[in-house]
Amino acid sequence: MKSIKFALLGLSIGLAACHSANKTDQNKTDSMNLASATMQAVDERFLIVAGRSIGEITLGESMEQVGIKLGRPDAGDAAMGKAWGIWYSDDSTGKHPNEIAVYSSYRDTSMLIKDVKQIRITSNKFKTKDGLATESTLEDTKQKFPSVKKLSAYLNEDNDTVTVYDAQKEGIGFEFLKGKSISLTVHPANTPVNATYLALHPQWKLIN
C-alpha cells in the first residue's frame, strides 16, 4: 500500500511539475509575443533610433535631402553656417504645436554642404523600438536608458522648469516638464546633447 501511495505521489508531483513548466513556457511565449508585437507596432516613419535617426530624417543627411522630405521650415534660427529648422505638425492643437526641429551645420571646411547634427521631436507619435516616446516619466526613461543623466534646468516662457537629461553614450536627450518628457533629441553617440552653437529656445533662462 505504501509503495502505491508513493507512486501516486510521484505521479502527482510529476504532473504538477509538467503543468508548471508548461505554464512558465506559456508565460515566456506570451511575453516574447508581446515584446515582438510592441516592436512591430512602431511604424518606421515614426521610429526613433538613438544616435542615428528619427523617422525619415537621419544624422549626417544633407539638408537638401531634408528639404525634399519636409519642405521649407516653418520657423528657425541661423548664424555663421549653423541653424535650427523647425517644422510644425498640421494636426497640432493647443498653445504649443508638435514640431520636428533639425540642427545643422557645414559638413566640412569646404562649406558646401550642410548636414544634420541633431533631430528633435515633441510628438508622441514617434517612438523607440521598445515604445519610449514623449510623455514618458523619468523612471520610464531610466529603464530604457540607464545611463541617462541630468545636464541642466531652464525656466521656459511660462516660468515652468524644464529639465534636460541626456543618455550621451547612446545619443539621445530628453526634456522634462512637470514629470513628463516633452521632447526627445537624437544626436551623435558620445556627444552631449547640449553641444550645439545655437540655443533652440533663446527665451529660456538657465537656472542650473
N, C-alpha and C positions, 0 to 999 in steps of 0.2 A: 504493500500500500504506500509506504514511504517513497519507494522508487517511482511510483506512478505520480505522486504529488510533485516530486522534484522535476519529473519530465514535463508535467503540465506547467509548472512554474517557469521552467526554462523556455517552453514554447511561448508562454505569455510575454516574457521579457524580450524574446526574440522578435515577436510580433510588434511589441511596443517600440523596440529599437528601430525596426524597419519603418514603422509609421512615422516615428520622429525624424528619421533620416529622410524619408520621402517628403515630409513637411518642410524640413530645412532646405532640401533641394528645391522644393517648390517656391519657398520664400526667396532663395537666391535667384531662381529663374525670374520670379516676378520683379525683383529689384533690378536685375540686369535688363529686363524688358522695359521697365520704367525709365532707367537711365538712358537706354538706347532711344526710347521714344522722345525723351527730353532733348537729346542731341539732334535727333532727326527733325524735331519740331521747329528748329531755328532756320528760317529761310535765309539762304546765303546772301540775299540782297540786304539783310539786316544783321549779318553775323559780325561780331566783334572778335578780332584775333589780336591779343595783346602783343605789342612790339611789331605789328605787321599792318593791320588794316581795320577799317570799319566799313561794312557794306561793300560797295564797289570802288571805294577810294583806298589806295594803298600808299604807305610811306615810300618815298623815293619816286613816286609817279610825277610826271611833268604836269605843271599847272595848265598847260594847253589841253591835255587829256581830261583833267578835272573839269575844265570849262566846257568841253564837249559833252560830258556826262551831266553836269549840273546847270549849265548855262551861266549867265552873268550873275555874280553875287548880289544879294540884296543890300548888303552893308559890308563895312570893313575898315581897315586902317593900314597905312603903309608908310614906310620910311627907310631910306638907304637900302633898297633892294629886299627888304623883309616885310612881310604883310600877313594880315589875317583877312580871309574872305569868309563872309557869313551868308548862308542860305537859310531862309525861313520856310517852315513847312506850311503847305497850303491849308491843311486841316487843323492848324493850331487854333486854340481858343484861350481866352484869358489874357492877363496882363503881359505875361512872358511867353511868347510863342516858341514852339520847339524849333531847334536850329541845328545845323551842322556847320561847324567852323573849321577852316583849314588854314594852318600856319605854313607859310612857305618862305624860301629864300633861294638865292642863287646856288646852283648845284656845285659850281667850282669857280675858279678865278677867271674863267673866260667870260663870265657874266652873261651867258647867252640863254640859259635855261633855268627857270625856277622850278623847284620840285617840292613835294610835300614833306614837311618835317613833323607836323602833328595834326591829328584829326580829333575834333571834339564834338560830341553829340549830347543832346538833352532829352531826346525822345526815348521812351521805354520800349519802343518797337525794336530797338537794337539790343541784341543780347550776345553774351559769350556762349560757347557751345554747351556749357552747363547751366545756362539760364540766368546768369547775372545781368542785371540791367539797372537803369536809373530807378530811383525809388526804393532801392535795397538799403538795408541798415548797414552800419559799420560792422556789426557782427557777421552778417551775411557775407560781406566783402572780405573780411579776415579769413573766413572759412575757405573761400575760393583762392585768395591771395594772401597767405600767411605773412609774407614779407612786407605788407603794406605799412607805411609809417606816416605820421603827421609831418607836414612840411611847414604850414603857415596858416594863419587865420585872417579874415578880412571882414570889414563892415561893408555890406553892399548898399545899393541906393535906397533900400528900405530900412537901413540901420539894423539889419539882421546879420548874425555872424555866420559866415561861410568858411568852413574848414577844408583845407586842401590836403589830401593824402596821396601817397604815391607808392606803387609797387615798382620801384626803379629797375630791379633786376629783370622783371618780366616785360616792362614797357607799357604800363597802364596807370593813369592817375584818376582821382576822383575828387569831386567837390560835394561836401555835405552841408545841408541846411536843415535845422530842426530834426536831426536824427535820421534823415533820409538823403541818399545821394541825388544830386540834381544834374550831374553831368559825368561822363566818362571820357577820358582823353587817351588816345593811343599815341605813343611816342617811341623812338628807338630804345631798345633794351639797354640797360646800364647807363642811361642818360636821364637826369632828373626832369620831371615834367615842367618845372619852372625855369628850365634853361632856355628861355626864349628872349628875344630882343624887345618885343613889344608886349605890353600887357593887354590881354583881351578885354579887360574891364578897367580902364584907367580911372573910372569914377570910384572904384572900390578903395577903401582905406585899409592899409596894412596895420594890424593890431599886434601881431606877434609871429 
